[in-house]
Amino acid sequence: MPRKIFISDIHGCLDTFTELLNQLALKEEDHLFLLGDYIDRGPHSKGVVDRIMALRKAGVKLIALRGNHEQMLIYDYISETVKGWKDMADEALKRSFGIERLEQLPKPYFEFFNELPFFHQEDDFIAVHAGLNFRYESPFHSEEDLIWIRDWYKNIDYNWLGERVVIHGHTPQTIQEIETQLAMLGEKRVLNIDAGAFMSQGKENGFGHLCAFDWTNKQLYFQENIETNNKY
């Protein structure tokens, strides 16, 4: 059976991402959903984006969503190229691209970021980077909330949500907290799969892992951060 697999908040951790993909052993019929924040913080933002592009070229069925860090890059790029502002963006990101200023970012990368959708929905799930603001009649109304919102569970409109599950990232939590959410998925209908991949110094506390969720088999995968020269 084809698997639907979700990963969020890679944050420049290319080696960790690669090892997690090795764990998953993707097959041709599998679908991969990436929930944003591919860049910043970790040492290999460019490498992560290149890997995503390569997966697409290799024929992997892949949907990549926009996170708040991609949106910040878009704003910073426009600020440098249009407004003439300088020294924008994450320093680790600029080092990974071998540039001193964000305006030097090759255009195909900016186009990649600028074309990322804010959410993806199917009959049984909604995939989004941060979450949904149920204070609006349509929780998809605010694009800013889709990539930035936190602490939104208490406002979930279960009548609107129906039998769907919201799968998201954005707010780091421990392996134990993610496993608890999965155990309560039938009741709560939300799963946050951000295990703080860039937080290599937080492994003893349950952070510092990149998480994948196999929706088809309701199975979690965790890969600890294995980056070198990681700041966090």
C-alpha positions as CSV (number, residue, x, y, z in Angstrom):
1,M,0.0,0.0,0.0
2,P,1.4,3.5,-0.8
3,R,2.4,5.4,2.3
4,K,1.8,9.0,3.0
5,I,4.7,10.3,5.1
6,F,5.1,13.7,6.7
7,I,8.3,15.5,7.8
8,S,8.6,19.1,9.3
9,D,11.2,21.6,10.4
10,I,14.3,20.2,8.9
11,H,16.1,23.5,9.5
12,G,19.3,23.0,7.5
13,C,20.0,19.6,9.0
14,L,20.9,17.8,5.8
15,D,22.8,14.8,7.2
16,T,20.0,14.2,9.7
17,F,17.4,14.5,6.9
18,T,19.4,12.1,4.7
19,E,19.5,9.5,7.5
20,L,15.8,9.8,8.1
21,L,15.1,9.2,4.4
22,N,17.3,6.2,4.6
23,Q,15.2,4.9,7.5
24,L,12.0,5.4,5.5
25,A,13.3,3.6,2.4
26,L,10.8,5.4,0.1
27,K,9.2,3.4,-2.6
28,E,8.0,4.7,-5.9
29,E,4.3,4.7,-4.9
30,D,4.9,6.6,-1.6
31,H,3.9,10.2,-1.1
32,L,6.1,12.6,0.9
33,F,4.7,15.7,2.5
34,L,7.2,18.3,3.8
35,L,5.7,20.9,6.2
36,G,8.1,23.8,5.9
37,D,11.1,25.3,7.6
38,Y,13.7,23.7,5.5
39,I,16.2,26.5,6.1
40,D,18.0,28.5,8.9
41,R,19.7,27.5,12.1
42,G,21.3,24.2,10.9
43,P,24.5,24.3,8.8
44,H,23.2,23.1,5.4
45,S,20.1,25.1,4.3
46,K,21.2,25.0,0.6
47,G,21.8,21.2,0.8
48,V,18.4,20.5,2.2
49,V,16.7,22.6,-0.6
50,D,18.9,20.9,-3.2
51,R,17.9,17.5,-1.8
52,I,14.2,18.4,-2.0
53,M,14.6,19.5,-5.6
54,A,16.5,16.3,-6.4
55,L,13.8,14.2,-4.9
56,R,11.3,15.9,-7.2
57,K,13.5,15.4,-10.2
58,A,13.9,11.7,-9.3
59,G,10.1,11.3,-9.5
60,V,9.3,11.2,-5.8
61,K,5.7,12.2,-5.2
62,L,6.4,15.2,-3.0
63,I,4.4,18.2,-1.7
64,A,6.5,20.8,0.0
65,L,4.7,23.5,2.1
66,R,5.8,26.9,3.2
67,G,7.0,27.6,6.7
68,N,7.6,30.9,8.5
69,H,11.3,30.7,7.8
70,E,10.7,30.5,4.1
71,Q,8.4,33.4,4.4
72,M,11.0,35.4,6.3
73,L,13.5,34.7,3.6
74,I,11.1,36.0,1.0
75,Y,10.5,39.2,3.0
76,D,14.3,39.6,3.6
77,Y,15.1,39.0,-0.1
78,I,12.6,41.7,-1.2
79,S,14.0,44.1,1.4
80,E,17.5,43.7,0.0
81,T,16.6,43.7,-3.7
82,V,13.9,46.3,-3.6
83,K,14.4,48.5,-0.6
84,G,18.2,48.2,-0.5
85,W,18.4,47.0,3.0
86,K,21.5,45.0,3.9
87,D,22.6,42.1,6.2
88,M,19.3,40.4,6.2
89,A,18.6,36.6,6.7
90,D,20.2,33.9,8.8
91,E,24.0,33.8,8.8
92,A,24.1,30.0,8.6
93,L,21.8,30.1,5.6
94,K,24.0,32.7,3.8
95,R,27.2,30.6,4.5
96,S,25.5,27.5,3.1
97,F,24.8,29.3,-0.2
98,G,28.2,30.9,-0.3
99,I,26.8,34.4,-0.4
100,E,27.4,37.5,1.7
101,R,24.1,39.2,1.0
102,L,20.7,37.6,0.4
103,E,20.2,39.6,-2.8
104,Q,22.9,37.3,-4.2
105,L,20.6,34.2,-3.8
106,P,20.3,32.5,-7.2
107,K,16.9,33.2,-8.6
108,P,15.8,29.5,-8.9
109,Y,16.0,29.2,-5.1
110,F,13.9,32.3,-4.5
111,E,11.3,31.0,-7.0
112,F,11.3,27.7,-5.1
113,F,10.5,29.4,-1.8
114,N,8.0,31.8,-3.4
115,E,6.0,29.0,-5.0
116,L,5.5,27.0,-1.8
117,P,1.8,26.6,-0.9
118,F,0.6,27.4,2.6
119,F,-1.4,24.2,3.2
120,H,-2.6,21.0,1.7
121,Q,-5.8,19.1,2.5
122,E,-7.3,15.7,1.6
123,D,-10.4,13.9,2.7
124,D,-8.8,12.7,6.0
125,F,-6.1,15.2,6.9
126,I,-4.9,18.8,6.7
127,A,-1.2,19.5,6.4
128,V,0.1,22.9,7.4
129,H,3.3,24.3,8.9
130,A,2.0,25.9,12.2
131,G,-1.7,25.3,12.6
132,L,-5.1,26.8,12.0
133,N,-6.8,29.8,13.5
134,F,-10.4,28.7,14.2
135,R,-11.4,32.2,15.2
136,Y,-12.1,32.8,11.5
137,E,-15.1,31.3,9.8
138,S,-12.5,29.7,7.4
139,P,-9.4,28.6,9.3
140,F,-7.5,29.0,6.0
141,H,-8.3,32.7,5.9
142,S,-5.1,34.0,7.5
143,E,-1.9,32.9,5.7
144,E,0.2,34.5,8.5
145,D,-1.5,32.2,11.1
146,L,-0.9,29.1,8.9
147,I,2.9,29.6,9.3
148,W,3.1,31.4,12.6
149,I,0.3,30.4,15.0
150,R,0.9,28.7,18.3
151,D,-1.4,27.6,21.2
152,W,-4.4,27.1,19.0
153,Y,-5.7,23.7,20.2
154,K,-8.2,25.1,22.7
155,N,-10.0,26.9,19.9
156,I,-10.4,23.9,17.5
157,D,-13.9,23.7,15.9
158,Y,-14.4,20.0,15.7
159,N,-17.7,20.5,13.7
160,W,-15.7,22.2,11.0
161,L,-12.8,19.7,11.2
162,G,-15.0,16.7,11.0
163,E,-13.1,13.4,10.8
164,R,-9.9,15.1,9.5
165,V,-6.7,15.3,11.4
166,V,-4.4,18.3,11.4
167,I,-0.7,17.4,10.9
168,H,1.8,20.3,11.6
169,G,5.1,21.4,13.0
170,H,6.5,24.8,14.0
171,T,6.5,24.4,17.8
172,P,9.3,22.0,19.0
173,Q,8.2,19.3,21.4
174,T,9.8,16.2,22.8
175,I,9.7,12.7,21.4
176,Q,7.5,11.7,24.4
177,E,5.0,14.5,23.7
178,I,4.8,13.5,20.1
179,E,4.2,9.9,21.0
180,T,1.5,10.9,23.5
181,Q,-0.2,13.0,20.8
182,L,-0.2,10.0,18.4
183,A,-1.8,7.8,21.1
184,M,-4.6,10.4,21.4
185,L,-5.0,11.1,17.7
186,G,-8.5,9.6,17.5
187,E,-9.7,12.0,20.2
188,K,-7.7,15.2,19.7
189,R,-7.3,15.0,15.9
190,V,-4.0,16.9,15.9
191,L,-0.3,15.8,15.6
192,N,2.7,18.1,15.9
193,I,5.7,16.4,14.5
194,D,8.4,19.0,15.2
195,A,10.9,17.3,17.5
196,G,13.4,20.2,17.4
197,A,15.8,18.7,14.8
198,F,18.2,21.6,15.0
199,M,18.4,21.4,18.9
200,S,21.4,19.1,19.0
201,Q,22.2,20.1,22.6
202,G,18.7,19.1,23.8
203,K,18.8,15.4,23.0
204,E,18.9,14.4,26.6
205,N,15.6,16.2,27.1
206,G,13.8,14.6,24.2
207,F,14.6,17.3,21.5
208,G,17.2,17.2,18.8
209,H,15.5,14.8,16.5
210,L,13.9,14.9,13.1
211,C,10.5,13.2,13.0
212,A,8.7,11.5,10.2
213,F,5.1,10.3,10.5
214,D,3.7,7.5,8.4
215,W,0.1,8.4,8.2
216,T,-0.9,5.2,6.4
217,N,0.4,2.9,9.1
218,K,0.2,5.5,12.0
219,Q,3.9,5.0,12.7
220,L,6.5,7.5,13.9
221,Y,10.2,7.6,12.9
222,F,12.9,9.6,14.7
223,Q,16.4,10.4,13.7
224,E,18.7,12.1,16.1
225,N,20.6,15.2,15.0
226,I,24.0,14.1,13.5
227,E,25.2,17.4,12.1
228,T,28.7,18.7,12.6
229,N,29.4,22.3,13.3
230,N,25.9,22.8,14.6
231,K,25.4,26.0,16.6
232,Y,22.5,24.8,18.7
